[in-house]
Amino acid sequence: MSDGDQGLNFDMAREITSQATVSTNIRQEYFVTTREKIELALRRQLPGYTSMEQAIAATGVFLAFLVALLTSDFQSFIGVPAASWKTGFAIGAVVSLIWTVREWWKFAHRPSLDDVVNAICVASDREANEPPTSPPRS
């Protein structure tokens, strides 16, 4: 070490701990369960889960039908009359609107992470409270 480095000596751990606040009020819950119980709980909870991407995709399809319906001048094409094209797009818009509303409703009411964890804990508690089964007698 050179003489210029002597001014930089300090105890890093002491400096950090002298200014840190330590909380010891930490509560943990431990659950011992089987893989099958976790899979069962997830199979019950995850069908109700939908991602924002699914809702956005449904919205995009609806908007595509709506914009085409509002801005297009439908004409006969490949033997299909203009009124049929317009009716087809109107039906597509209505169906995609229903899909969009359904996906956004599912997104708004999807299970939270806490719901999934609680379902796993409940499955674990059920397993722990079940009486042990005795082996079959021969």
Backbone as numpy.savetxt, mean C-alpha at the origin, in Angstrom:
# Nx Ny Nz CAx CAy CAz Cx Cy Cz
52.40 13.47 14.91 51.56 14.64 14.91 52.44 15.87 14.91
52.02 16.84 14.16 52.78 18.09 14.15 52.24 19.01 15.24
52.97 20.07 15.51 52.57 20.99 16.57 51.26 21.71 16.24
50.97 21.87 14.95 49.75 22.56 14.55 48.48 21.76 14.82
48.59 20.42 14.98 47.42 19.57 15.21 46.99 19.53 16.66
47.80 20.04 17.59 47.48 19.92 19.01 46.22 20.68 19.40
45.88 21.73 18.72 44.69 22.50 19.04 43.40 21.80 18.66
43.46 20.72 17.89 42.26 20.02 17.42 41.91 18.80 18.25
42.66 18.53 19.28 42.39 17.35 20.11 41.19 17.59 21.02
40.19 16.73 20.93 39.07 16.77 21.85 38.42 15.39 21.87
37.66 15.14 22.90 37.01 13.85 23.07 35.64 13.91 22.39
35.53 13.28 21.20 34.31 13.33 20.39 33.13 12.71 21.15
33.32 11.58 21.78 32.23 10.91 22.49 31.71 11.78 23.62
32.59 12.42 24.35 32.17 13.27 25.46 31.39 14.47 24.94
31.82 15.05 23.83 31.12 16.20 23.27 29.71 15.82 22.80
29.58 14.67 22.18 28.27 14.24 21.67 27.34 13.91 22.83
27.82 13.14 23.80 26.95 12.73 24.90 26.63 13.86 25.86
27.44 14.86 25.94 27.14 15.97 26.84 25.98 16.80 26.29
25.71 16.73 25.00 24.64 17.52 24.41 23.44 16.67 23.99
23.49 15.37 24.18 22.43 14.47 23.73 21.44 14.19 24.85
20.20 14.01 24.48 19.17 13.61 25.41 18.82 12.17 25.08
18.83 11.32 26.08 18.55 9.90 25.87 17.23 9.57 26.52
16.32 8.99 25.75 15.03 8.57 26.27 15.07 7.06 26.48
14.69 6.63 27.65 14.72 5.20 27.95 13.32 4.61 28.03
12.30 5.39 27.71 10.92 4.92 27.78 10.53 4.32 26.43
11.10 3.20 26.12 10.87 2.53 24.84 10.18 1.21 25.12
9.02 1.00 24.49 8.25 -0.21 24.70 8.29 -1.05 23.43
8.61 -2.29 23.55 8.66 -3.19 22.41 7.71 -4.36 22.65
7.10 -4.81 21.58 6.27 -6.00 21.64 6.90 -7.06 20.75
6.98 -8.27 21.24 7.54 -9.36 20.48 6.47 -10.41 20.27
6.36 -10.88 19.05 5.42 -11.93 18.72 6.18 -13.06 18.05
5.92 -14.24 18.52 6.50 -15.42 17.89 5.36 -16.10 17.15
5.55 -16.27 15.87 4.50 -16.86 15.05 5.13 -17.70 13.95
4.29 -18.33 13.19 4.78 -19.18 12.10 4.61 -18.45 10.77
5.33 -18.92 9.79 5.22 -18.34 8.45 3.81 -18.48 7.91
3.15 -19.60 8.19 1.80 -19.85 7.71 0.82 -18.84 8.27
0.97 -18.48 9.55 0.08 -17.49 10.17 0.27 -16.11 9.54
1.50 -15.77 9.23 1.78 -14.48 8.57 1.17 -14.48 7.18
1.35 -15.58 6.44 0.78 -15.67 5.09 -0.74 -15.58 5.14
-1.36 -16.24 6.10 -2.81 -16.21 6.23 -3.29 -14.79 6.53
-2.63 -14.11 7.44 -3.01 -12.73 7.77 -2.83 -11.81 6.57
-1.75 -11.99 5.83 -1.52 -11.16 4.65 -2.55 -11.45 3.55
-2.91 -12.71 3.40 -3.92 -13.06 2.39 -5.28 -12.43 2.72
-5.55 -12.26 4.01 -6.81 -11.61 4.41 -6.75 -10.10 4.20
-5.60 -9.48 4.44 -5.50 -8.03 4.42 -5.17 -7.47 3.04
-4.32 -8.13 2.27 -3.82 -7.54 1.04 -4.81 -7.45 -0.11
-5.85 -8.28 -0.20 -6.80 -8.08 -1.31 -7.47 -6.71 -1.28
-7.60 -6.11 -0.13 -8.19 -4.79 -0.03 -7.20 -3.67 -0.32
-5.96 -4.03 -0.56 -4.93 -3.01 -0.77 -4.87 -2.66 -2.25
-4.82 -1.40 -2.53 -4.63 -0.92 -3.89 -3.62 0.21 -3.86
-2.84 0.31 -4.88 -1.81 1.35 -4.90 -2.33 2.58 -5.63
-1.65 3.67 -5.43 -2.03 4.91 -6.11 -1.86 4.76 -7.62
-0.90 3.94 -8.05 -0.68 3.73 -9.48 -1.92 3.15 -10.15
-2.62 2.24 -9.46 -3.83 1.65 -10.03 -4.93 2.71 -10.18
-5.05 3.58 -9.19 -6.06 4.63 -9.26 -5.72 5.64 -10.35
-4.44 5.96 -10.48 -4.02 6.91 -11.52 -4.22 6.31 -12.91
-3.95 5.02 -13.06 -4.16 4.37 -14.36 -5.63 4.41 -14.76
-6.52 4.12 -13.82 -7.95 4.17 -14.12 -8.38 5.59 -14.48
-7.84 6.57 -13.77 -8.15 7.97 -14.07 -7.66 8.35 -15.47
-6.48 7.87 -15.83 -5.94 8.16 -17.17 -6.80 7.58 -18.28
-7.29 6.38 -18.09 -8.16 5.76 -19.10 -9.46 6.56 -19.22
-10.03 6.93 -18.07 -11.27 7.73 -18.10 -11.04 9.05 -18.81
-9.95 9.74 -18.49 -9.68 11.04 -19.13 -9.46 10.90 -20.63
-8.83 9.80 -21.04 -8.62 9.57 -22.48 -9.96 9.43 -23.20
-10.87 8.64 -22.63 -12.20 8.50 -23.23 -12.94 9.82 -23.22
-12.88 10.54 -22.11 -13.61 11.79 -21.97 -13.12 12.85 -22.96
-11.79 13.00 -23.06 -11.24 13.98 -23.99 -11.59 13.61 -25.43
-11.48 12.34 -25.77 -11.84 11.92 -27.13 -13.32 12.17 -27.41
-14.15 11.91 -26.42 -15.59 12.10 -26.59 -15.95 13.57 -26.76
-15.28 14.43 -26.01 -15.61 15.86 -26.04 -15.00 16.60 -27.23
-13.89 16.13 -27.72 -13.18 16.90 -28.76 -13.25 16.30 -30.15
-13.74 15.11 -30.29 -13.73 14.44 -31.61 -15.01 14.68 -32.38
-14.83 14.71 -33.68 -15.96 14.74 -34.61 -16.00 13.34 -35.24
-16.81 12.47 -34.65 -16.83 11.08 -35.08 -17.37 10.94 -36.50
-16.71 10.08 -37.27 -17.13 9.84 -38.66 -17.16 8.33 -38.88
-17.85 7.94 -39.92 -17.90 6.52 -40.26 -16.50 6.04 -40.62
-16.16 4.84 -40.14 -14.84 4.28 -40.41 -14.99 2.76 -40.40
-14.36 2.11 -41.34 -14.39 0.65 -41.58 -15.80 0.08 -41.47
-16.76 0.82 -42.00 -18.14 0.33 -42.05 -18.93 0.58 -40.78
-18.35 1.20 -39.78 -19.06 1.49 -38.53 -19.55 2.94 -38.58
-20.84 3.17 -38.39 -21.36 4.54 -38.47 -20.84 5.43 -37.34
-20.86 6.73 -37.57 -20.34 7.71 -36.61 -21.06 7.62 -35.27
-22.38 7.40 -35.30 -23.14 7.32 -34.05 -22.69 6.13 -33.21
-22.32 5.05 -33.86 -21.84 3.87 -33.12 -20.49 4.16 -32.47
-19.62 4.87 -33.17 -18.33 5.23 -32.58 -18.54 6.10 -31.34
-19.43 7.08 -31.49 -19.69 7.98 -30.36 -20.29 7.21 -29.18
-21.21 6.29 -29.47 -21.81 5.47 -28.42 -20.76 4.59 -27.75
-19.88 4.01 -28.54 -18.81 3.17 -27.98 -17.90 3.96 -27.04
-17.54 5.16 -27.45 -16.70 6.00 -26.59 -17.45 6.45 -25.34
-18.75 6.71 -25.48 -19.55 7.09 -24.31 -19.63 5.93 -23.31
-19.85 4.73 -23.82 -19.88 3.55 -22.93 -18.52 3.35 -22.28
-17.45 3.49 -23.07 -16.10 3.37 -22.50 -15.85 4.40 -21.41
-16.35 5.63 -21.61 -16.17 6.68 -20.61 -16.93 6.34 -19.33
-18.15 5.84 -19.45 -18.94 5.49 -18.28 -18.31 4.32 -17.52
-17.90 3.29 -18.25 -17.27 2.13 -17.60 -15.97 2.54 -16.93
-15.16 3.34 -17.59 -13.89 3.76 -16.99 -14.12 4.72 -15.82
-15.21 5.50 -15.85 -15.54 6.35 -14.70 -15.89 5.49 -13.50
-16.67 4.44 -13.70 -17.00 3.51 -12.60 -15.73 2.86 -12.06
-14.85 2.42 -12.95 -13.58 1.83 -12.55 -12.75 2.84 -11.75
-12.70 4.08 -12.23 -11.93 5.13 -11.55 -12.46 5.38 -10.15
-13.77 5.51 -10.01 -14.36 5.75 -8.69 -14.07 4.57 -7.77
-14.20 3.36 -8.30 -13.92 2.16 -7.49 -12.47 2.12 -7.01
-11.53 2.41 -7.91 -10.11 2.37 -7.54 -9.76 3.45 -6.52
-10.30 4.66 -6.70 -10.03 5.72 -5.71 -10.68 5.40 -4.38
-11.87 4.77 -4.38 -12.51 4.37 -3.12 -11.65 3.31 -2.42
-11.19 2.32 -3.20 -10.32 1.29 -2.61 -9.03 1.91 -2.08
-8.47 2.89 -2.79 -7.25 3.54 -2.33 -7.49 4.30 -1.03
-8.62 4.97 -0.93 -8.93 5.74 0.28 -9.20 4.84 1.48
-9.70 3.63 1.24 -10.05 2.72 2.32 -9.11 1.52 2.43
-7.94 1.63 1.85 -7.00 0.50 1.88 -6.49 0.31 3.31
-6.10 -0.92 3.65 -5.58 -1.15 5.00 -4.24 -0.44 5.17
-4.05 0.09 6.35 -2.78 0.75 6.64 -1.76 -0.30 7.07
-0.53 0.12 7.19 0.52 -0.78 7.66 0.19 -1.28 9.06
-0.38 -0.42 9.90 -0.78 -0.84 11.25 -1.84 -1.92 11.20
-2.78 -1.82 10.25 -3.80 -2.86 10.11 -3.19 -4.20 9.76
-2.22 -4.19 8.87 -1.56 -5.44 8.46 -0.79 -6.03 9.64
-0.05 -5.19 10.34 0.72 -5.67 11.50 -0.22 -6.20 12.58
-1.32 -5.48 12.83 -2.29 -5.95 13.83 -2.91 -7.28 13.43
-3.18 -7.47 12.15 -3.73 -8.75 11.69 -2.74 -9.89 11.94
-1.47 -9.63 11.73 -0.45 -10.64 11.99 -0.38 -10.93 13.50
-0.46 -9.89 14.31 -0.41 -10.07 15.77 -1.63 -10.84 16.26
-2.81 -10.55 15.70 -4.02 -11.27 16.09 -3.89 -12.74 15.71
-3.37 -13.00 14.51 -3.17 -14.39 14.10 -2.18 -15.08 15.04
-1.16 -14.36 15.46 -0.17 -14.91 16.39 -0.80 -15.18 17.74
-1.65 -14.25 18.21 -2.32 -14.44 19.50 -3.27 -15.62 19.46
-3.99 -15.78 18.34 -4.89 -16.93 18.22 -4.12 -18.23 18.33
-2.96 -18.26 17.67 -2.14 -19.47 17.70 -1.66 -19.75 19.13
-1.28 -18.70 19.84 -0.77 -18.87 21.20 -1.87 -19.30 22.16
-3.13 -18.89 21.92 -4.22 -19.19 22.83 -4.96 -20.48 22.49
-4.63 -21.09 21.35 -5.27 -22.34 20.99 -4.73 -23.45 21.89
-5.61 -24.33 22.35 -5.11 -25.44 23.17 -4.29 -26.39 22.29
-3.26 -26.95 22.88 -2.43 -27.86 22.07 -3.26 -29.09 21.69
-3.03 -29.52 20.47 -3.73 -30.71 20.01 -2.92 -31.93 20.38
-3.63 -32.91 20.86 -2.92 -34.14 21.23 -2.79 -35.03 20.01
-1.72 -35.80 19.96 -1.55 -36.68 18.80 -2.65 -37.74 18.77
-3.03 -38.18 17.58 -4.10 -39.20 17.50 -3.67 -40.49 18.18
-4.63 -41.07 18.86 -4.35 -42.34 19.54 -4.57 -43.49 18.57
-3.71 -44.48 18.72 -3.87 -45.62 17.82 -4.57 -46.76 18.47
